[in-house]
Structures are given as C-alpha cells and as structure tokens.
C-alpha cells in the first residue's frame, strides 16, 4: 500500500516508517526537520531509513499547495499524521507554533484526505487531552472539556475536526492518544533523555512535584505495533451509538479514538531508579513543585484497543529503559 507518514523524521514517525517499509509498503514521508530540538538527530533518524520505497519531502504542513501536490503525485491510500508541535511546557512560550502546526497543518491534511479520497486517516492525539480529569484510569469515554495547556487544547481540537470530516465526507479517522512514549531515538526534551544525559554527566536532575508523579510509560515498539495493526482496520460507524447516550470515542460516522498506553503507571522515582540501575549511578535529585500544564498522573484504559487489534503493550519499564540507554551510549559515544 501507499502510506503517507507526516513527522517521518520524528521519534515515532521514523520508527513507524521503517516498520511499514519492512512490511513492503511504499512510504511517503513528510517532515520540516525544524529546530525545536536538535535537527541532526532528526536527520540521523532519516539516515536509518535506507529503502527504495521511501520518498521523503522536507516541508511544512501549513503549505497547502505542496500538500496537494504530494497527494496528487503519490495518491496515498492511508495517511498517518504524526507531525505536530509537541511539548506541554513549550506551548507556554510559543503558542503560535502550536496553532500553525497542530491546527492549520492538520486542517490541510484533512482537506487533502477528503479531496484525494484517502481510505483511512490515522492521527496523533495525546494523553494530555484528559487535563483536569481525575478519574483513573483515563478512559476514552471520559469528558475532556478541561485541557490544562494549549498543546492539549490543539489535540482535542484535532479530534473534533476529524469527527467533522468523518461526518461530512465519510472519511474514516482514527485518533491515538499516546501515553508518554519512550525508547531509542527518543526526543531530547523528554524525561528519559534528560535524566540519562544529566546522570551520565554527573549533573542533577529536576524532579517535579517532589517526585509524586506517575506516568503510563509506553515503549515505542508497542506504539508502532499498535499503529501498524490499526492501518489495516479503518474506523467504522458504531451501530450502537446514540445521541441520547453518546460514546465520545466513536460515532454514527466512521470515527474512533483510542488510548495507546501500557496500562501500568510507573512512579517517577521508580522510573529514575530503572535509569540508575542501568547506568550503575545514583542521580543527584533537585526536587521541584509541579510545573504549569503538567498533570500528576496518567493511566490509560486500553480495553477497546486490546479488543479491536488483539494486542497489548507489554514491554517492561526496565527493559525499555535499558534499550534506550544502550542506544544513547552508542549514539553519543559515551564510555561509563
């Protein structure tokens, strides 16, 4: 199949592109390779993709004319939109970057999928949409009307926009609420990368909310396995959906939203201990209050994901951390 992957130079997008190519698909990759974090890391991810069925275009999703040209030339059957301005904290500093990429860019993808009759659009949402919700585990049936960051608000907007296109144009859309993805080639602004770098350099790590945090860490291979299985399962109308008692994760239209998490929250201090175990060093800890926009705990209810694709993320936190650190030490040439 011809599959478009936006954010192909990103963490998840590069892993997914390699997996799809290994399965024999043609992949059209899009990424603007911006400097939100080290562009060399993004370029080196792309260098790992050595396959004649991979076509890469460097561009911004805000450029509708080029988006249309790409869809016209390649005619993708499936689109996976992973490109976005990421990061909760950065959205406090540069809100316009989130509107440009996550709202305008996503609108352009929706329009192209509509006009070029894409069979299935899969797009990245985020566990951040749960915001002020306090019920645990987070379920796709929960109310998400109270986001705590502009980043989260843009991701909720993406889900609403996708439903509109599913309703108006019968476009199957599947939204994926990722829960703290980690693993080799991960983002430098994420905790695992920051902690590993600091501990290796004998520098203190910032531990927010005084360590009273829990995260449903999800290993990147489990994310990619889930997405790959979902490419074969376009969203379908829910025949039991009722406007009187609606399930917000589905619809009478071909629309579906899933949580993708490990369904096993890990205490932040246990996460740090897993890093310390692998490196053989104890971290110097700088305990700080909860940061604006952050939530103390994430925990994914993934029952419908298990049911629909017969797969349960299961990589243990220690195994996942070990794999990341092995990559980190090799990539940066670090000798302990």
C-alpha positions, 0 to 999 in steps of 0.5 A: 500500500501507499502510506503517507507518514507526516513527522517521518523524521520524528521519534515515532514517525521514523520508527513507524516508517521503517516498520511499514517499509519492512512490511513492503509498503511504499512510504511517503514521508513528510517532515520540516526537520525544524529546530525545536530540538536538535535537527541532526538527530532528526536527520540521523533518524532519516539516515536509518531509513535506507529503502527504495520505497521511501520518498521523503519531502522536507516541508511544512504542513501549513503549505497547502499547495505542496500538500496537494501536490504530494497527494496528487503525485503519490495518491496515498491510500492511508495517511498517518499524521504524526507531525505536530508541535509537541511539548506541554511546557513549550506551548507556554512560550510559543503558542503560535507554533502550536496553532500553525502546526497542530491546527492549520497543518492538520486542517490541510491534511484533512482537506487533502484526505477528503479531496484525494479520497484517502481510505483511512486517516490515522492521527496523533492525539495525546494523553494530555487531552484528559487535563483536569480529569481525575478519574483513573484510569483515563478512559476514552469515554471520559469528558475532556472539556478541561485541557490544562495547556494549549498543546492539549487544547490543539489535540482535542481540537484535532479530534473534533475536526476529524469527527467533522470530516468523518461526518461530512465526507465519510472519511474514516479517522482514527485518533491515538492518544499516546501515553508518554512514549519512550525508547531509542531515538527518543526526543531530547526534551523528554524525561528519559533523555534528560535524566540519562544525559544529566546522570551520565554527566554527573549533573542533577536532575529536576524532579517535579512535584517532589517526585509524586508523579506517575506516568503510563510509560509506553515503549515505542515498539508497542506504539508502532505495533499498535499503529501498524495493526490499526492501518489495516482496520479503518474506523467504522460507524458504531451501530450502537451509538446514540445521541441520547447516550453518546460514546465520545470515542466513536460515532454514527460516522466512521470515527474512533479514538483510542488510548495507546498506553501500557496500562501500568503507571510507573512512579517517577522515582521508580522510573529514575531508579530503572535509569540508575540501575542501568547506568550503575549511578545514583542521580543527584535529585533537585526536587521541584513543585509541579510545573504549569500544564503538567498533570500528576498522573496518567493511566490509560484504559486500553480495553477497546484497543486490546479488543479491536487489534488483539494486542497489548503493550507489554514491554517492561519499564526496565527493559525499555529503559535499558534499550534506550540507554544502550542506544544513547551510549552508542549514539553519543559515544559515551564510555561509563 
